[in-house]
Amino acid sequence: MAVPLAAVAENPPVIADTNAAAHIGQTATVQGLVAEVFTSSKGNVFLDFEYPYPNEVFSGVIFSSSAPAFGDLTSYQGKQVQMTGQIRLYKGRPCPSSDYLRQMAG
C-alpha cells in the first residue's frame, strides 16, 4: 500500500533506519521495522522503528493534518515499511515528516 501526500523527491536514497542520523537535512527513504505506533494528544502519529519509545533508533512522524489520508496507521506495527521525507532531529533522534509511507511486500 502506498500513500503519497506530496511530490516525492525523484529517486531519494533508500537507507536503513539505523543509518538515518547520518542523513539529517536530506530527503531520503528510510526502511525498517516499526516496533510501535503512537498517537499523541494532538493527533500526530509516531512510528518508532526497531524498539518502542524511548529506545527507538528512528521515529517517523505523520502530522495530524495528514494522518487521515493514511488510514489505520496501527496496521504498520510489526511490519517492514519505508517512509520518505526530509530527515530532521527531534529530541536528539532522527525523525522525518513523511510525504510517503508504504509497507514492504512480503
N, C-alpha and C positions, 0 to 999 in steps of 0.2 A: 504494500500500500504506500503510495507517495502522495504527499500533500504540499504542493508548492504554494507559498504565501506571497512571494515576491520574486522578481527575477533573480535567479541564482547565478553567481559568477560562473563564467564559462570554464568548465573543467577545473574546479578547485581541487587542490591536492587532497587525497584521502590519507588520513593519519590515524594512528591508534590513539585511543583515549589517554593512554599513559604518556603520550608524547605531545599532548595539546599545549602544555605550558611553554614549549619551545616555539609556539606559533602565535603568541599574543599579538594582537593588532592585525592579524591576517584573516582573510576569509578562507575557510577550509571545511572539508567534510570530515567529521570526527566519527570513528567507528568503534563500537564496544558494546559490552553487556550492560543493560540497565538493571541495576540492583534494586532501585526504589524509585517510585513516583510519588511526589509530594505536592499537594496544592496548598499554597499559602492562604492566609486570611484575606488577602487582596485578590485572590484568584489566579495568581501566577503559578505555573506548573513547573516543577523542577524534576528533571530526570537525572538521578545520581548514578554514575557509572562505576562498575566494579564492586563497590561497597556502599552500604547505606550511609547517609549523613550521620555523623560528621567526618567519616573516614573515606568519603568518595574521592576518586582520583580526578574526576571531572564531573561537572554538573551543568547540564544544558537547561536553559530556561525558555519557556514559551509564555509570553505575557498574556494576561487575562483577555486583552482585546483580540488576540489571535487564537486562543485556546479552543473556542468552539469549532473552528474550521478543521481541527484535527480529530474530532470525535472523542471516543473514550481513550484518553491517554494512559490510563492504568493498564490497558492491554499490552503496553510495551514492556511492563515489568517482567524481568526474566528472559528478555529477548535481546538478540543482537540487532542493533539499529545503527543508522547513520544519521547525523544531524549536520546540516550545512548552515553556516553563518559566520559572522565575524567573532573571533575569539577574543574575549576580554578577561580581565581579572575581576573577580567578585569575592570579597572577603579572603583574598590571598590565593584563590583557586581559579584555574581556567574555566571560563563559562561563556558559551556563545548565546546570543539571542538567535533563535533559529528562524531561518527563512524556509527551511525544507527539512522534513523528517520522513524517514522510511524504515520499515522493518526489513531486515535482510532475509532473503529467501532461505528456506531450509531450516 
